[in-house]
Amino acid sequence: MSHVITEPLRQFLLQRLASVEQVEIVLLLRRDPSRSWTASEVAAAVGSPPESAAMRLFLLASAGLILFEPSGMPRYRYAATGDATDQLLAELAEVYAEHREEVAGLVETPAPPDPVRTFADAFKLKR
């Protein structure tokens, strides 16, 4: 187990964030809670495909880590969902800035399955 990732943060990562992309998105939105983002803007900022960013944003909003703002073009922004969650995300921001590999190793473990991949696999055509 990592010495830089506390047990509460480790549990939070395993239970609430399924990929490095989700970590980067939630930390991006957390940096400026007053700004709302489209999936395209988030994709450009984190360097991921727009479809992937859109699905990750949807999952983060469904998990209550960010807010969905319905409008002509769906937008998302960070809003603290509670002191404990906000403190864990502050800790994550610090740890991720210095120890990306350890965070990535933890969130990219095979289990649990990535919900985006599971969703995408459901649409693969079988021969």
N, C-alpha and C positions, 0 to 999 in steps of 0.2 A: 504494500500500500504506500502511496505517496506521502511524504512528510510535509509537502506544501499544500495539499488538498485536505482540509479538515473533514472529519466524518460527516457533519451536517451538509457541507458543500458536496461531498461525494454522493450522498444519498439524493440530494436535490438534482444533481446532474444525471444520475441513473434513472430517476423517476420522471423528470420533467423536460430533459433536453436529449433528443435522439441523434444529434449530429453536430459536427463542428459548424456547419452552416447555420443551424439554429442558434448556437452560442453566439456566433458573430452577428447575426441579425438582432437578437435581443439586446446585445451590448451596444450595437449601433443605435438602435432606437432609444436606449437608456441614456446615451450621451446628451441628447437634446429632447427632453420630454415634451417641449412645446411644439415640436415639429411633427407633422403627420407626413407619412411616406406612402407612395404608390409602390406596387410590386416592382415596377420597372426601375424606379429610383433605388430601391433596396438592392436589386440585382446588380445594377451598375456599381454601387458602393462596395458590395462584398465580392463582386466578380463571379456571380453565378448566373445560370440561365434564368430568364424571367419566369418561366413556368415553375421551376424549382423554388425560386424565391416566393412566388405566389402561394404555393402549397405550404411552404414552411411558415409563412405569415399566417395562413389560415389555421395551421396546427398550433402555433403559438397563441393566437387569439382564442382558439377553442380551449386551450389549457389555462387561459386566464392570465398569461404573462404579458400580453399587450392588448390594446383596445382596437377593435374594428370600428371604423367610422364609415357607415354606409353613405354613399354619394354617387354621383354619376360615374366616377372612377373610384373604386374602393381604396381607402386609405387606412393606414395603421399608425399608431403611436404608442409610446411607452407611458404607462401610468402605474404607479406603485399599487400593487394589489394587497399590500399589507406590509407592516414593518419587517417581519421576518423574511419575507420574499425579497424585499428591497435590500435588506442587509446581505442576504446570500448573493444577490446579483452584484452588489458592490464588492463583495469578497471575490466573486468570480472575475470581475473586471480586473482586479489587482493581480490575481493568480494567473489569469490568461495572458496578461501583458508580459509576464516574466517566464511563464512555464507552459507555453502553448502545447508542447508535445505531450506533457502529462495529462492535460485536460483532453486533448484529442485522443490519446490512448484510452482514456476512460469512457468517453462518449461514443467512440467508434468500435467498442467491443461488439462481438456478434449478437449477444442477447441484451436486451430485448430487440426484436426485429424493428427495423426502421419503418414507421408507418407510411412514409412517402413511397418507399420501394414496394411495400406490400400492396399499396393502392395501385401503383403503376403496373405491377406484375399481374394484377387481376384483369388487365386489359390486353395482355399479350395473347396473340392468336396461336392456338395449338395446331400443328399439322396433322 
